[in-house]
């Protein structure tokens, strides 16, 4: 009975949201972001999966993680992954999809996702990013998800030759980690990027 009431509440909540607009996007659009931008990119990818081929998410967590609560956003969704339950997040996702408020989730199956979380990230801990990977694994085959957790990076965008020390937090949030995060992400999402760049 409780699940039924919860489902009805979610349908009511979804019906109070604005419907997606129509956007004339090219067919090879991908989205990316870091930290709150990663949350935004994930929201956009899941909501517009019919128009987006993939997402690159640096230091981000799962769709609707905060459940509309600022305290949850700044605690569980950044520091306490053990308190994040994916069940209500997936129920919410599936309810919004079934009522047409977001694109059909079947579109996600053709998408590709890149997830990066530095092992020294003190702002958004790796466990939260792993919850994001687990969330996506419900809708996308594991081969289409690439997750990188083995670089000793702080919270920031990893580059191959620019920024602050890889394992130190800096105000620009750009880390020199001898790892080209932007390239690795785009090469995973848009397979064969290196060959494309060489021919253009």
C-alpha positions as YAML, in Angstrom:
chain: A
units: angstrom
residues:
- id: 1
  name: UNK
  ca: [0.00, 0.00, 0.00]
- id: 2
  name: UNK
  ca: [2.85, 2.37, 0.88]
- id: 3
  name: UNK
  ca: [4.48, 1.78, -2.53]
- id: 4
  name: UNK
  ca: [1.17, 2.56, -4.24]
- id: 5
  name: UNK
  ca: [0.82, 5.85, -2.35]
- id: 6
  name: UNK
  ca: [4.46, 6.69, -3.11]
- id: 7
  name: UNK
  ca: [3.90, 6.02, -6.82]
- id: 8
  name: UNK
  ca: [0.79, 8.21, -6.88]
- id: 9
  name: UNK
  ca: [2.70, 10.97, -5.11]
- id: 10
  name: UNK
  ca: [5.44, 10.76, -7.73]
- id: 11
  name: UNK
  ca: [2.94, 10.90, -10.58]
- id: 12
  name: UNK
  ca: [1.42, 13.96, -8.96]
- id: 13
  name: UNK
  ca: [4.84, 15.54, -8.57]
- id: 14
  name: UNK
  ca: [5.81, 14.78, -12.18]
- id: 15
  name: UNK
  ca: [2.52, 16.15, -13.47]
- id: 16
  name: UNK
  ca: [3.33, 19.43, -11.73]
- id: 17
  name: UNK
  ca: [6.54, 19.76, -13.75]
- id: 18
  name: UNK
  ca: [6.79, 21.55, -17.08]
- id: 19
  name: UNK
  ca: [6.88, 19.40, -20.16]
- id: 20
  name: UNK
  ca: [10.06, 19.25, -22.20]
- id: 21
  name: UNK
  ca: [10.29, 21.71, -25.06]
- id: 22
  name: UNK
  ca: [11.19, 20.69, -28.61]
- id: 23
  name: UNK
  ca: [14.78, 21.40, -29.58]
- id: 24
  name: UNK
  ca: [16.32, 21.17, -33.02]
- id: 25
  name: UNK
  ca: [19.54, 19.43, -31.99]
- id: 26
  name: UNK
  ca: [22.05, 17.70, -34.22]
- id: 27
  name: UNK
  ca: [22.10, 13.91, -33.91]
- id: 28
  name: UNK
  ca: [25.63, 13.72, -32.44]
- id: 29
  name: UNK
  ca: [25.12, 15.96, -29.42]
- id: 30
  name: UNK
  ca: [26.69, 14.92, -26.14]
- id: 31
  name: UNK
  ca: [26.69, 16.75, -22.81]
- id: 32
  name: UNK
  ca: [29.36, 17.08, -20.17]
- id: 33
  name: UNK
  ca: [30.03, 18.81, -16.88]
- id: 34
  name: UNK
  ca: [31.98, 18.82, -13.66]
- id: 35
  name: UNK
  ca: [30.52, 18.79, -10.15]
- id: 36
  name: UNK
  ca: [27.14, 20.61, -10.25]
- id: 37
  name: UNK
  ca: [27.67, 20.73, -14.02]
- id: 38
  name: UNK
  ca: [27.94, 16.93, -14.01]
- id: 39
  name: UNK
  ca: [24.59, 16.74, -12.23]
- id: 40
  name: UNK
  ca: [23.18, 19.10, -14.86]
- id: 41
  name: UNK
  ca: [24.63, 17.02, -17.71]
- id: 42
  name: UNK
  ca: [23.15, 13.86, -16.23]
- id: 43
  name: UNK
  ca: [19.73, 15.51, -15.83]
- id: 44
  name: UNK
  ca: [19.86, 16.71, -19.44]
- id: 45
  name: UNK
  ca: [21.03, 13.36, -20.80]
- id: 46
  name: UNK
  ca: [18.33, 11.36, -19.05]
- id: 47
  name: UNK
  ca: [15.59, 13.91, -19.85]
- id: 48
  name: UNK
  ca: [16.54, 14.38, -23.51]
- id: 49
  name: UNK
  ca: [17.92, 10.92, -24.26]
- id: 50
  name: UNK
  ca: [16.26, 10.90, -27.67]
- id: 51
  name: UNK
  ca: [18.48, 13.78, -28.79]
- id: 52
  name: UNK
  ca: [21.67, 13.14, -26.82]
- id: 53
  name: UNK
  ca: [24.09, 10.33, -27.66]
- id: 54
  name: UNK
  ca: [26.02, 10.39, -24.40]
- id: 55
  name: UNK
  ca: [27.32, 12.21, -21.36]
- id: 56
  name: UNK
  ca: [30.69, 12.88, -19.74]
- id: 57
  name: UNK
  ca: [30.35, 13.35, -16.00]
- id: 58
  name: UNK
  ca: [33.25, 14.52, -13.86]
- id: 59
  name: UNK
  ca: [32.60, 14.31, -10.11]
- id: 60
  name: UNK
  ca: [28.82, 13.97, -10.27]
- id: 61
  name: UNK
  ca: [26.06, 11.82, -8.86]
- id: 62
  name: UNK
  ca: [22.83, 10.14, -9.97]
- id: 63
  name: UNK
  ca: [19.68, 11.63, -11.49]
- id: 64
  name: UNK
  ca: [17.38, 13.42, -9.01]
- id: 65
  name: UNK
  ca: [19.79, 12.59, -6.19]
- id: 66
  name: UNK
  ca: [18.69, 15.46, -3.92]
- id: 67
  name: UNK
  ca: [14.97, 14.69, -4.33]
- id: 68
  name: UNK
  ca: [14.36, 18.44, -4.21]
- id: 69
  name: UNK
  ca: [16.03, 18.86, -0.82]
- id: 70
  name: UNK
  ca: [18.99, 21.25, -0.35]
- id: 71
  name: UNK
  ca: [20.26, 19.43, 2.74]
- id: 72
  name: UNK
  ca: [20.33, 16.14, 0.83]
- id: 73
  name: UNK
  ca: [22.05, 17.89, -2.09]
- id: 74
  name: UNK
  ca: [24.89, 19.18, 0.08]
- id: 75
  name: UNK
  ca: [25.27, 16.10, 2.26]
- id: 76
  name: UNK
  ca: [24.27, 12.69, 0.85]
- id: 77
  name: UNK
  ca: [24.78, 13.72, -2.77]
- id: 78
  name: UNK
  ca: [28.33, 14.89, -2.07]
- id: 79
  name: UNK
  ca: [29.71, 13.08, 0.95]
- id: 80
  name: UNK
  ca: [27.54, 10.18, 2.12]
- id: 81
  name: UNK
  ca: [26.87, 7.71, -0.71]
- id: 82
  name: UNK
  ca: [25.74, 4.98, 1.68]
- id: 83
  name: UNK
  ca: [22.62, 7.07, 2.36]
- id: 84
  name: UNK
  ca: [21.70, 7.32, -1.34]
- id: 85
  name: UNK
  ca: [19.00, 4.81, -2.29]
- id: 86
  name: UNK
  ca: [18.67, 4.35, -6.03]
- id: 87
  name: UNK
  ca: [15.21, 2.80, -5.77]
- id: 88
  name: UNK
  ca: [13.22, 6.07, -5.39]
- id: 89
  name: UNK
  ca: [15.46, 7.78, -7.95]
- id: 90
  name: UNK
  ca: [14.72, 5.10, -10.54]
- id: 91
  name: UNK
  ca: [11.00, 5.05, -9.67]
- id: 92
  name: UNK
  ca: [10.91, 8.83, -10.16]
- id: 93
  name: UNK
  ca: [12.80, 8.53, -13.47]
- id: 94
  name: UNK
  ca: [10.51, 5.82, -14.77]
- id: 95
  name: UNK
  ca: [7.37, 7.65, -13.63]
- id: 96
  name: UNK
  ca: [8.41, 10.82, -15.44]
- id: 97
  name: UNK
  ca: [9.23, 8.80, -18.57]
- id: 98
  name: UNK
  ca: [5.92, 6.92, -18.50]
- id: 99
  name: UNK
  ca: [3.99, 10.18, -18.25]
- id: 100
  name: UNK
  ca: [5.93, 11.75, -21.15]
- id: 101
  name: UNK
  ca: [7.68, 14.40, -19.07]
- id: 102
  name: UNK
  ca: [11.07, 13.08, -20.14]
- id: 103
  name: UNK
  ca: [12.10, 11.03, -23.16]
- id: 104
  name: UNK
  ca: [11.55, 7.24, -23.17]
- id: 105
  name: UNK
  ca: [14.26, 5.48, -21.17]
- id: 106
  name: UNK
  ca: [14.76, 2.98, -23.99]
- id: 107
  name: UNK
  ca: [16.77, 5.73, -25.71]
- id: 108
  name: UNK
  ca: [19.44, 5.45, -23.03]
- id: 109
  name: UNK
  ca: [20.33, 1.96, -24.24]
- id: 110
  name: UNK
  ca: [22.02, 3.44, -27.30]
- id: 111
  name: UNK
  ca: [23.90, 6.06, -25.29]
- id: 112
  name: UNK
  ca: [27.49, 6.08, -24.04]
- id: 113
  name: UNK
  ca: [28.59, 7.45, -20.68]
- id: 114
  name: UNK
  ca: [31.97, 8.50, -19.30]
- id: 115
  name: UNK
  ca: [32.35, 8.93, -15.53]
- id: 116
  name: UNK
  ca: [35.45, 10.35, -13.81]
- id: 117
  name: UNK
  ca: [36.07, 10.62, -10.09]
- id: 118
  name: UNK
  ca: [39.51, 11.30, -8.64]
- id: 119
  name: UNK
  ca: [40.62, 9.09, -5.77]
- id: 120
  name: UNK
  ca: [41.57, 12.22, -3.76]
- id: 121
  name: UNK
  ca: [38.33, 14.11, -4.38]
- id: 122
  name: UNK
  ca: [37.36, 15.68, -1.06]
- id: 123
  name: UNK
  ca: [34.34, 17.63, -2.38]
- id: 124
  name: UNK
  ca: [32.32, 14.83, -4.00]
- id: 125
  name: UNK
  ca: [33.57, 11.46, -2.80]
- id: 126
  name: UNK
  ca: [34.03, 8.55, -5.19]
- id: 127
  name: UNK
  ca: [31.15, 6.58, -3.69]
- id: 128
  name: UNK
  ca: [28.69, 9.15, -5.03]
- id: 129
  name: UNK
  ca: [30.10, 8.80, -8.56]
- id: 130
  name: UNK
  ca: [29.84, 5.03, -8.19]
- id: 131
  name: UNK
  ca: [26.15, 5.48, -7.38]
- id: 132
  name: UNK
  ca: [25.88, 7.38, -10.68]
- id: 133
  name: UNK
  ca: [27.50, 4.45, -12.49]
- id: 134
  name: UNK
  ca: [25.11, 2.04, -10.77]
- id: 135
  name: UNK
  ca: [22.14, 4.22, -11.76]
- id: 136
  name: UNK
  ca: [23.19, 4.25, -15.43]
- id: 137
  name: UNK
  ca: [23.84, 0.49, -15.38]
- id: 138
  name: UNK
  ca: [20.08, 0.03, -14.94]
- id: 139
  name: UNK
  ca: [19.51, 1.47, -18.42]
- id: 140
  name: UNK
  ca: [22.78, 1.13, -20.37]
- id: 141
  name: UNK
  ca: [24.92, -1.95, -21.05]
- id: 142
  name: UNK
  ca: [28.15, -1.98, -19.03]
- id: 143
  name: UNK
  ca: [30.36, -1.82, -22.15]
- id: 144
  name: UNK
  ca: [28.94, 1.59, -22.99]
- id: 145
  name: UNK
  ca: [29.86, 2.98, -19.57]
- id: 146
  name: UNK
  ca: [33.49, 3.91, -18.93]
- id: 147
  name: UNK
  ca: [34.32, 4.81, -15.33]
- id: 148
  name: UNK
  ca: [37.73, 6.09, -14.24]
- id: 149
  name: UNK
  ca: [38.47, 5.97, -10.51]
- id: 150
  name: UNK
  ca: [42.21, 5.23, -10.38]
- id: 151
  name: UNK
  ca: [43.72, 8.70, -10.81]
- id: 152
  name: UNK
  ca: [44.85, 10.49, -7.64]
- id: 153
  name: UNK
  ca: [43.02, 13.69, -8.56]
- id: 154
  name: UNK
  ca: [41.30, 16.24, -6.36]
- id: 155
  name: UNK
  ca: [37.97, 17.83, -7.28]
- id: 156
  name: UNK
  ca: [38.50, 19.36, -10.72]
- id: 157
  name: UNK
  ca: [38.89, 18.78, -14.44]
- id: 158
  name: UNK
  ca: [41.88, 16.53, -15.18]
- id: 159
  name: UNK
  ca: [44.21, 17.67, -17.97]
- id: 160
  name: UNK
  ca: [47.42, 16.31, -19.42]
- id: 161
  name: UNK
  ca: [49.53, 19.46, -18.99]
- id: 162
  name: UNK
  ca: [47.69, 22.36, -17.34]
- id: 163
  name: UNK
  ca: [46.37, 23.43, -13.96]
- id: 164
  name: UNK
  ca: [47.27, 22.94, -10.33]
- id: 165
  name: UNK
  ca: [48.80, 19.87, -8.76]
- id: 166
  name: UNK
  ca: [46.66, 16.83, -9.56]
- id: 167
  name: UNK
  ca: [46.04, 15.85, -5.94]
- id: 168
  name: UNK
  ca: [45.49, 19.35, -4.57]
- id: 169
  name: UNK
  ca: [42.32, 21.44, -4.52]
- id: 170
  name: UNK
  ca: [42.66, 24.76, -6.37]
- id: 171
  name: UNK
  ca: [40.26, 27.61, -7.04]
- id: 172
  name: UNK
  ca: [40.25, 27.04, -10.82]
- id: 173
  name: UNK
  ca: [39.25, 23.37, -10.41]
- id: 174
  name: UNK
  ca: [41.65, 22.37, -13.18]
- id: 175
  name: UNK
  ca: [44.17, 19.66, -12.31]
- id: 176
  name: UNK
  ca: [47.38, 18.76, -14.13]
- id: 177
  name: UNK
  ca: [47.10, 14.97, -13.87]
- id: 178
  name: UNK
  ca: [48.91, 13.86, -17.04]
- id: 179
  name: UNK
  ca: [45.46, 12.70, -18.16]
- id: 180
  name: UNK
  ca: [43.41, 14.43, -20.87]
- id: 181
  name: UNK
  ca: [39.93, 14.04, -19.41]
- id: 182
  name: UNK
  ca: [38.16, 15.97, -22.17]
- id: 183
  name: UNK
  ca: [39.73, 13.85, -24.91]
- id: 184
  name: UNK
  ca: [39.16, 10.54, -23.10]
- id: 185
  name: UNK
  ca: [35.52, 11.43, -22.49]
- id: 186
  name: UNK
  ca: [34.79, 12.51, -26.06]
- id: 187
  name: UNK
  ca: [36.71, 9.58, -27.53]
- id: 188
  name: UNK
  ca: [34.57, 7.18, -25.50]
- id: 189
  name: UNK
  ca: [31.26, 8.85, -26.36]
- id: 190
  name: UNK
  ca: [32.05, 9.57, -30.03]
- id: 191
  name: UNK
  ca: [33.99, 6.37, -30.77]
- id: 192
  name: UNK
  ca: [37.09, 6.83, -32.93]
- id: 193
  name: UNK
  ca: [37.64, 10.51, -32.21]
- id: 194
  name: UNK
  ca: [41.39, 10.28, -32.83]
- id: 195
  name: UNK
  ca: [40.86, 9.02, -36.39]
- id: 196
  name: UNK
  ca: [38.29, 11.74, -36.98]
- id: 197
  name: UNK
  ca: [40.65, 14.46, -35.78]
- id: 198
  name: UNK
  ca: [43.46, 13.12, -37.97]
- id: 199
  name: UNK
  ca: [41.29, 13.22, -41.08]
- id: 200
  name: UNK
  ca: [39.78, 16.68, -40.50]
...
